[in-house]
Amino acid sequence: MAVARAHKPLLFEQVAARMRDAIHAGILAAGDRLPSVRELSQQERVSISTVLQAYQQLEAWDLVEARPQSGHYVRLLRRPPPQEPPVSRPPPSAREPSVVELVRRMYMAAGNERIVNLGSARPSSKLLPTRKLSRLIAALAREAGGVGIEYDMPPGWPALRQQLARRSLAWGCQLGPDDFVTTIGAAEAVHLSLLATCCRGDIVAVESPAYYGTLQALEMLELRALEMPTHPREGMQLDALEVALKKQPIKAVLVVTNFSNPLGGCMPDEKKEALVRICERAGVPLIEDDIYGDLCFGPARPRAAKSFDRTGNVLYCSSFSKTLAAGFRVGWAAPGRFRERFELLKFAQTVATPTLPQMAIAEFLQQGGYDRFLRSLRRELAKQMEHVRNVVCSSFPEGTRMTRPEGGAILWVQMPASVDALKLHEEALRRGISVAPGPIFSSTGRYRSCIRLNTGNPDLEQVEAAVRTLGQIAHRLAESAPRLQKSA
Amino acid sequence: MAVARAHKPLLFEQVAARMRDAIHAGILAAGDRLPSVRELSQQERVSISTVLQAYQQLEAWDLVEARPQSGHYVRLLRRPPPQEPPVSRPPPSAREPSVVELVRRMYMAAGNERIVNLGSARPSSKLLPTRKLSRLIAALAREAGGVGIEYDMPPGWPALRQQLARRSLAWGCQLGPDDFVTTIGAAEAVHLSLLATCCRGDIVAVESPAYYGTLQALEMLELRALEMPTHPREGMQLDALEVALKKQPIKAVLVVTNFSNPLGGCMPDEKKEALVRICERAGVPLIEDDIYGDLCFGPARPRAAKSFDRTGNVLYCSSFSKTLAAGFRVGWAAPGRFRERFELLKFAQTVATPTLPQMAIAEFLQQGGYDRFLRSLRRELAKQMEHVRNVVCSSFPEGTRMTRPEGGAILWVQMPASVDALKLHEEALRRGISVAPGPIFSSTGRYRSCIRLNTGNPDLEQVEAAVRTLGQIAHRLAESAPRLQKSA
């Protein structure tokens, strides 16, 4: 099933990355002039146009500004960029999560239109091809007549499964239309994968921090989460997983392999392969949630762990909610050897996936242009990510750490231990800003001073003002905490 | 919450019903001439036009034919109409259902277009306002732009919940928009109601036979079904329920109150009220599935048990899948005192209900005409039901019993004990006909000689041929069974 693919960044991206690292390391300080285009071209032995592209990339990241007739300068950063959060160290016991109530408060707020929404985890619909999709679904409704009204029984709309099979090449897979079952978003795909592989009370190994939707699903199904140590850039620690698989009766491993939620880490290919092999050897199914894979900032979409699956042990889940139309509720799974049971469970849980939305997405993919659209979306998201990182960097208290995602639309911010994320969340809501507070990402009540910020909003000014407000609140909470301790 | 409403049938319907009863009782035999319009008008002391309407109704039921210049005659029926099935007597122990595999074989067949589908349970989309709905969703997609692409977060589209609140008057309720949460069809509504009220291993009291989708949901959630004795016309036996509630730790009662699936019974109002009170007193939530209520043959839609709910103990579930557009996947619940938890579970399971389909149905209801459409749909369904009953009556083996539903689109046929419904189902599939075999409606393997037939197909000739084929198969199975016994 595995297909070899090139993952090397383009030349200009390599050059830009080296300059970025030099800036972050303080080798190039704020206000420093960068080498001229010609100088850098000679220095790096690349073409003039490659250097120009690299400088454009640095500008897009908001690290560099061009001053007319003068050259490129490092923009002002108040201090060196913050460290990444450390590898997480959750306790080694499985717990039934209890986040549903906490999540409620958060998402109730997100529905309010006057709120600046930094609590969600996806690109603004302003960045998505809404007009084309709307035109397509309108045309299909008129032309398809009764078909759009009828049930489309599992496994789901054939033309859509055909397109998914074609797209699976981009994930490093070679799946066929019959490998897929369409679902109500990735949420239902993950839910059904858990139902297909676990019985109540079973233990599921997850990342730590883990996506709150996953923890909610475990809570609903009365499953227990075993949070695994997780590296902020490379995902779940496999040595720890191997130990846990030996010691505890784990029944499934659930991983967001690419640009995980909330850490934004992307598991390297060799680690994905190792993960698949470890699960195979242990006879434990791997549920892969790859909902963010298409939102990579780099030139090559990262592979799916599914691409290393030779035994059907991987249940691959994703959707179009982050890239095309969340309101269409079209997701899918490629559930491997669990396919038949998965399809039955889908039928029993929601009978069918809505017909017209599936038809419209199939038509969109068939007409081509999805990859071109993705390229422009990725550029926007990379720019926005760098922007939010810069504002956090210049406005949050000393000691704040944050992730450096290479894809997706979320940033994980670890504030000083004295800052209570739930208090920050509540105070921010009063000031018209929603964030996702750290504790909803844990079954063990951890991450009390962390927040997840959405970087998918293209209104940079609005986002900057909101993040600066969050920084002010964080400063105040950091300062008030020790005083309270003294008076206590 | 309860609202007093008139339930008396119209005059012409009373007259038609009396004539029907006379025919079924054999007082008027096949070929007999009915009284002339004038005679009957004097005899019944009603107007000429009332008699004409009554005769039209009898013709619609296929009981009577008009012969030009001669009068109305009773149509040929081979023998008196069969008896109803008896009240069911399931064993008094709770079991975890195991029907998922059986159901699979059935519904896989239903997807095949060349199959005459007598296995489903809803009106053909030929009878539904597909064009208008298609036009509406097309217009909304063009006009609504980004809105249709966005998540519509729970509790669901406000204009739709507004319309549901208005329609709740027809169910005898006075619910407000905030009482509702929209779902992926009634299937998700029932599923979430079970999750909101039960923990794994809990016992849920259900009808016997019970809708296989309910049994599947119980199986998926590792709940146990306690099948209750059920009257074919009046639903669950309440005395038995009361005893069971005292003896066993039942955590929820799940009832299809109106035109239940598969029996087609409709619980009388006073029994609904008693059911609500019994559950209240026992402190056990009542999950009401009212997906067929709008498909009554009579003039007044039966009330919902929810209309007697004063404490929020009833979780009311329904959808538009049987009356408007199954492929839109729009259902809802009014979960009473479980509303908040229900909404959270909805968010956790499938995040949101598709946006455009909700908008289209809200607009359809707002424009009016739904009630007019329902009236014509009900006339069609009543006619088709009578037609299928007549064909079963004249083509199935002696000793066959069947229900006499006053609404919905399914007929439950109990064949002689020697006929194996699973064998009939398989033989019928080979001959291009799908039926729903009895055992999928039980957690205890009962109903081995029963089948459920769809009466929602308006192609009367096709249906007649298919039902006659089923009758032939049933005859052969009935005859071969004793011979096999002898040779054994």
Interface residues (C-beta under 8 A of the other chain):
Chain A: V100 E101 V103 R104 Y107 A110 G111 S125 K126 L128 T130 R131 L133 S134 R135 I137 A138 A139 A141 R142 A144 G145 G146 V147 G148 I149 E150 Y151 D152 M153 I184 G185 A187 E188 H191 L195 C199 R200 G201 G213 Q216 A217 E219 M220 E222 S321 L324 A325 A326 G327 F328 R329 E340 E343 L344 L345 F347 A348 Q349 T350 V351 A352 T353 P354 T355 L356 P357
Chain B: V100 E101 V103 R104 Y107 A110 G111 S125 K126 L128 T130 R131 L133 S134 R135 I137 A138 A139 A141 R142 A144 G145 G146 V147 G148 I149 E150 Y151 D152 M153 I184 G185 A187 E188 H191 L195 C199 R200 G201 G213 Q216 A217 E219 M220 E222 S321 L324 A325 A326 G327 F328 R329 E340 E343 L344 L345 F347 A348 Q349 T350 V351 A352 T353 P354 T355 L356 P357
